[in-house]
Amino acid sequence: MKVVTPPESRKFTPWQRIQIRAATGAGYLLTTLVGRSLRWEVIGWENWEAARRAGRGIVYTFWHREICAATWFWRKRDIVVMTSQNFDGEYIALIIRRHGYGAARGSSTRGAGRALAEMIRSLREGRDAAFTIDGPRGPRFVAKQGSVILAKATGAAILCFHIAPRRAYVFRKSWDLFQIPYPFSRASIFIAPPIFVSRSANEEEQTAKLHEVQASLERLQQQGDLWLEERWRR
């Protein structure tokens, strides 16, 4: 598997590197143990198939809080994910690589242009890409334009999805309300119809597509909330 790496790496202190190694091992073990135990229900798989049939690659697009479950569900597909260049991004990149992903290092606040260029190149080489579209620091549930930029540059389909675990631990003090599903819980993944962006799209059209991405993710969340309500009634 080709691994995407930045031209230069951020320097960390020896103590930080020890913490990164510990966090990587713990994070990989956690996602593996939890992921293997989840009982999945998939709604909208035909939309993934439609995006794949288009033959121009897929830009998976989802909320930052769902990284844990999403990492397991889409593992071993050689998907390139943008991860930030800060301390947290370092161990996240190492964790996802161990699950069969590539990592393009950058974020909306640092190194974004370089990471986007790497993701565009990867899509043109036949690999897929993924965005936590409200990351790396929010605002929560507000879509940024990364997936639209990628789709315009490559013709790839934007595939929005949402994961709703029936039971999960929520980090209430984190900006994204990060979720870790409880082991052996049920989890449902909702996949929306693909969104395409014309390569000739002007700024107004790109803004409209970004609104479409936002609306699609919000609809998926509503579907997930309804699914959870129905499950809890049983």
C-alpha angles and dihedrals in degrees: 000000000000112000119211112224132174121249089247133020129222115250118242130189119250090254091051090051090053089051091048092052091048093047091047093053094044093045094049092048092047096050091046097049094042094041095052091052099049119106107219132210115188122204118185102018088146087067090058089050091051091051091049093048090057085070099211101102133264132262105204109211126192145137121285094237091067097061096111098056094034092054090059098041096052097034125140095024096110090240115171113229128192111235126179123253095234129099095277092047091055097062093036089057091051093048095051092046088058087054092054103268133124121230126219106194118226143073142209088278103039134025093353096140094052093046093048090050090052091049092048090051091049092051091050088052090056103264125122126236137212138206133195085213099202094043158150095026107350152194085235115247094006113123119226124206102254097104092048091052091051094046092050093049096047110020090240120152119252106227113193118198138172130202120209115188114197091223125019142155109245122204097222095188095053118097092237099040087240115216132214111184116229114251115268091014122139116251130189125203118202117200122195128212111276120267120216128200121204115238087229094052113139125214093274092051092047090052090051090051091050089054088050090054091049092049092047093053091047091052090051090051090052090051089050092050091051091048091052092049091052092048093051091052090061 
